[in-house]
């Protein structure tokens, strides 16, 4: 069964200092393009992660994210308590010199609380020293979670591929059904062409040799014959179905087959010379365009 190139996978690694969440999002793309969108991954691990993702997901655009949630105790340690106390001491000393500070103690207490909250928002209150989250010791746990996220992406892609398969194959079958309807107009079309030529000759009041007229008519109708296009279109549709059923990653090849299908449909339309067939050709083109859009997402 085919896979979609659109996918999403998520996994978690529970480390000693907190929880690391791995997310991988994929979209369609011509090649394997892995983007590491996090500063948490050590530089020496980036190439390894890119290789793992590209090899496992084959083709597409892959975005790799890491989200870090430290344990409560570890998060609290980031506050520089000494610096908070010093800011509070200095600001309080300045505030006491302002007029009217002691007139309303209740307001003063509330201002104390507001002052502490304001100080905690100062950029240098939090410890800016960067803690190394992913280390050689916990890397096996992180690597396992990455593998789980990749597996989740492939599972998601497979489910999307099932829906994609049902949609795209139904549209190919519809094109074949429309092609069958073209045959219903074949005799009517050729008879109409023949009658139109006869009427034009009669309007010109020209007397022609009947045998010569039939020869020219056969030659002219051969140019309008679409039997070869119908045969080739059916062959392309069969090749499309065989490819989508028989190959694990048929996306690229399907694109070439769709081009050939479009060529036969366009030629049928240019030769049709019949309103009924032209309407069927328009419907086939509409289905083929939707098939082309869907195929861009097939791995």
C-alpha positions as CSV (number, residue, x, y, z in Angstrom):
1,X,0.0,0.0,0.0
2,X,1.2,3.5,-0.8
3,X,2.2,6.1,1.7
4,X,1.4,9.8,1.9
5,X,4.3,12.2,2.3
6,X,2.2,14.2,4.8
7,X,2.8,12.9,8.3
8,X,3.2,13.7,12.0
9,X,4.9,11.8,14.8
10,X,5.4,12.5,18.5
11,X,7.3,10.7,21.3
12,X,8.6,11.5,24.8
13,X,11.8,10.8,26.6
14,X,11.7,11.0,30.4
15,X,15.1,12.2,31.6
16,X,16.4,12.7,35.1
17,X,15.9,16.5,34.9
18,X,12.6,16.7,33.0
19,X,10.6,15.6,29.9
20,X,11.9,15.9,26.3
21,X,9.1,15.9,23.7
22,X,10.1,15.0,20.1
23,X,7.9,16.1,17.2
24,X,8.4,15.3,13.5
25,X,6.2,16.9,10.8
26,X,6.5,16.0,7.1
27,X,5.3,17.5,3.9
28,X,5.7,16.5,0.3
29,X,9.0,17.3,-1.4
30,X,11.1,16.3,-4.4
31,X,14.0,14.9,-2.2
32,X,14.7,14.1,1.4
33,X,15.1,17.5,3.2
34,X,15.5,17.3,7.0
35,X,15.3,20.6,9.0
36,X,16.4,20.6,12.6
37,X,14.3,23.4,14.2
38,X,15.6,23.4,17.8
39,X,18.7,24.7,19.6
40,X,18.4,21.8,22.2
41,X,20.0,19.2,20.0
42,X,23.8,19.1,20.4
43,X,25.7,19.9,17.2
44,X,27.5,16.6,17.1
45,X,24.1,14.8,17.0
46,X,22.5,16.8,14.2
47,X,24.0,14.9,11.3
48,X,23.1,11.6,12.9
49,X,19.5,12.7,13.4
50,X,19.2,14.0,9.8
51,X,20.5,10.6,8.5
52,X,18.0,8.6,10.6
53,X,15.1,10.7,9.5
54,X,16.0,10.8,5.8
55,X,16.7,7.0,5.6
56,X,13.5,6.1,7.5
57,X,11.1,8.5,5.7
58,X,12.7,8.3,2.2
59,X,11.4,11.5,0.6
60,X,9.7,14.7,1.6
61,X,10.4,17.8,3.7
62,X,10.9,16.9,7.4
63,X,10.8,19.4,10.3
64,X,12.3,18.1,13.6
65,X,11.3,19.8,16.9
66,X,12.3,19.4,20.5
67,X,10.4,20.7,23.5
68,X,11.9,20.7,27.0
69,X,9.9,20.7,30.2
70,X,12.2,20.6,33.3
71,X,11.2,19.2,36.6
72,X,9.7,21.7,39.0
73,X,12.7,21.6,41.3
74,X,15.2,22.1,38.5
75,X,13.1,25.0,37.0
76,X,13.0,26.8,40.4
77,X,16.8,26.7,40.7
78,X,17.1,29.0,37.7
79,X,15.9,32.0,39.8
80,X,18.8,34.0,41.2
81,X,17.5,34.6,44.7
82,X,20.4,36.8,45.8
83,X,19.9,39.1,42.8
84,X,16.1,39.4,43.6
85,X,16.9,40.4,47.2
86,X,19.4,43.0,46.0
87,X,17.0,44.5,43.5
88,X,14.3,44.6,46.2
89,X,16.6,46.2,48.7
90,X,17.7,49.0,46.3
91,X,14.2,49.7,45.0
92,X,12.7,49.8,48.5
93,X,15.4,52.2,49.7
94,X,14.6,54.5,46.8
95,X,10.9,54.2,47.2
96,X,11.0,55.1,50.9
97,X,12.4,58.5,50.0
98,X,9.4,59.2,47.8
99,X,6.7,61.5,49.2
100,X,3.7,59.8,50.8
101,X,5.1,56.3,51.0
102,X,4.0,55.6,54.6
103,X,0.6,57.3,54.4
104,X,-1.3,54.1,53.4
105,X,0.3,50.8,54.7
106,X,-2.3,48.7,52.9
107,X,-1.3,50.1,49.5
108,X,2.3,49.7,50.5
109,X,1.9,46.0,51.1
110,X,0.2,45.6,47.8
111,X,3.0,47.5,46.2
112,X,5.5,45.1,47.8
113,X,3.8,42.2,46.1
114,X,3.7,44.0,42.8
115,X,7.4,45.0,43.2
116,X,8.5,41.4,43.7
117,X,6.5,40.3,40.6
118,X,8.0,43.0,38.6
119,X,11.5,42.1,39.7
120,X,11.0,38.4,38.7
121,X,10.4,39.6,35.2
122,X,13.8,41.3,34.9
123,X,15.8,39.5,32.2
124,X,18.8,38.8,34.4
125,X,16.8,37.3,37.3
126,X,16.8,33.9,35.7
127,X,20.0,32.0,35.5
128,X,21.3,32.4,32.0
129,X,23.9,29.7,32.2
130,X,22.8,27.1,29.7
131,X,22.3,23.6,31.0
132,X,23.1,20.8,28.7
133,X,19.9,18.8,28.4
134,X,21.0,16.0,26.0
135,X,24.2,14.3,27.2
136,X,26.0,11.2,26.2
137,X,24.5,9.5,29.3
138,X,20.9,10.1,28.4
139,X,21.4,10.0,24.6
140,X,20.1,6.3,24.3
141,X,16.8,7.4,25.8
142,X,16.6,10.4,23.4
143,X,17.6,8.2,20.4
144,X,14.9,5.7,21.3
145,X,12.3,8.4,21.5
146,X,13.4,9.7,18.1
147,X,12.9,6.2,16.6
148,X,9.4,6.1,18.2
149,X,8.5,9.4,16.6
150,X,9.7,8.3,13.2
151,X,7.6,5.1,13.5
152,X,4.6,7.2,14.4
153,X,5.2,9.3,11.3
154,X,5.3,6.2,9.1
155,X,2.1,4.9,10.7
156,X,0.4,8.2,10.1
157,X,1.7,8.2,6.4
158,X,0.3,4.7,5.9
159,X,-3.2,5.7,7.2
160,X,-3.1,8.8,4.9
161,X,-1.9,6.6,2.1
162,X,-5.0,4.3,2.3
163,X,-7.3,7.2,1.9
164,X,-5.2,8.6,-0.9
165,X,-5.2,5.3,-2.7
166,X,-9.0,5.0,-2.6
167,X,-9.4,8.5,-4.0
168,X,-6.8,8.4,-6.7
169,X,-7.7,4.9,-8.1
170,X,-11.4,5.8,-8.1
171,X,-10.6,8.8,-10.3
172,X,-8.5,6.6,-12.7
173,X,-11.5,4.2,-13.0
174,X,-13.7,7.2,-13.7
175,X,-11.5,8.3,-16.6
176,X,-11.8,4.8,-18.0
177,X,-15.5,4.9,-17.7
178,X,-15.6,8.3,-19.5
179,X,-13.4,6.8,-22.2
180,X,-15.9,4.0,-22.7
181,X,-18.6,6.7,-23.2
182,X,-16.6,8.2,-26.0
183,X,-17.3,5.1,-28.1
184,X,-21.0,5.8,-27.9
185,X,-20.5,9.0,-30.0
186,X,-18.1,7.5,-32.5
187,X,-20.6,6.5,-35.2
188,X,-22.6,9.6,-34.7
189,X,-19.5,11.7,-35.0
190,X,-18.2,10.2,-38.2
191,X,-21.7,10.2,-39.8
192,X,-22.0,13.9,-38.9
193,X,-18.6,14.7,-40.5
194,X,-19.6,12.8,-43.6
195,X,-22.9,14.5,-43.9
196,X,-21.4,18.0,-43.3
197,X,-19.0,17.4,-46.2
198,X,-21.8,16.2,-48.5
199,X,-23.9,19.2,-47.6
200,X,-21.0,21.6,-48.3
201,X,-20.5,20.1,-51.7
202,X,-24.2,20.4,-52.5
203,X,-24.2,24.0,-51.5
204,X,-21.3,24.6,-53.9
205,X,-23.3,22.8,-56.5
206,X,-20.3,20.9,-57.6
207,X,-20.6,17.5,-59.2
208,X,-17.9,15.1,-57.9
209,X,-16.9,11.6,-58.6
210,X,-18.5,9.3,-56.0
211,X,-15.5,6.9,-55.8
212,X,-13.0,9.8,-55.5
213,X,-15.3,11.4,-52.8
214,X,-15.2,8.2,-50.8
215,X,-11.4,8.0,-51.0
216,X,-11.0,11.5,-49.8
217,X,-13.6,10.9,-47.1
218,X,-11.7,7.9,-45.8
219,X,-8.4,9.9,-45.8
220,X,-10.0,12.8,-44.0
221,X,-11.7,10.5,-41.4
222,X,-8.5,8.7,-40.7
223,X,-7.0,12.0,-39.5
224,X,-10.0,12.3,-37.1
225,X,-9.7,8.7,-35.9
226,X,-9.1,8.6,-32.1
227,X,-9.0,4.8,-31.7
228,X,-5.2,4.9,-31.2
229,X,-5.5,7.5,-28.5
230,X,-8.2,5.4,-26.7
231,X,-6.0,2.3,-26.8
232,X,-3.0,4.2,-25.4
233,X,-5.0,5.9,-22.7
234,X,-6.3,2.6,-21.5
235,X,-2.8,1.2,-21.5
236,X,-1.5,4.2,-19.5
237,X,-4.4,3.8,-17.0
238,X,-3.5,0.1,-16.6
239,X,0.2,0.9,-16.1
240,X,-0.8,3.5,-13.5
241,X,-2.8,0.9,-11.5
242,X,-0.1,-1.7,-11.8
243,X,2.5,0.8,-10.6
244,X,0.5,2.0,-7.6
245,X,-0.3,-1.5,-6.6
246,X,3.1,-3.1,-7.2
247,X,5.7,-0.6,-6.1
248,X,6.4,0.6,-2.5
249,X,7.3,4.2,-3.5
250,X,5.6,4.9,-6.9
251,X,5.2,8.7,-6.6
252,X,7.8,9.8,-9.1
253,X,6.9,7.2,-11.7
254,X,3.2,8.0,-11.4
255,X,4.0,11.6,-12.3
256,X,5.5,10.5,-15.7
257,X,2.5,8.2,-16.4
258,X,0.1,11.1,-15.7
259,X,1.9,13.2,-18.3
260,X,1.3,10.5,-20.9
261,X,-2.4,10.1,-19.9
262,X,-2.8,13.9,-20.3
263,X,-1.2,13.7,-23.8
264,X,-3.7,11.1,-25.0
265,X,-6.7,13.0,-23.5
266,X,-5.6,16.3,-25.1
267,X,-5.1,14.6,-28.5
268,X,-8.6,13.1,-28.2
269,X,-10.0,16.5,-27.6
270,X,-8.3,18.1,-30.5
271,X,-9.5,15.4,-32.9
272,X,-13.0,15.0,-31.4
273,X,-14.9,17.5,-33.6
274,X,-18.0,16.6,-31.5
275,X,-19.7,18.4,-28.7
276,X,-20.5,15.3,-26.7
277,X,-16.9,14.0,-26.8
278,X,-15.5,17.4,-26.0
279,X,-17.6,17.4,-22.8
280,X,-16.2,14.0,-21.8
281,X,-12.7,15.2,-22.5
282,X,-13.3,18.2,-20.2
283,X,-14.4,15.8,-17.5
284,X,-11.4,13.6,-18.0
285,X,-9.1,16.6,-17.8
286,X,-10.7,17.6,-14.6
287,X,-10.2,14.1,-13.1
288,X,-6.6,14.0,-14.3
289,X,-5.8,17.3,-12.8
290,X,-7.1,16.1,-9.4
291,X,-5.0,12.9,-9.9
292,X,-1.9,15.0,-10.6
293,X,-2.5,17.0,-7.4
294,X,-3.0,13.9,-5.3
295,X,0.0,12.1,-6.8
296,X,2.3,15.0,-5.6
297,X,1.7,13.7,-2.1
298,X,2.5,10.0,-2.8
299,X,5.8,8.8,-1.5
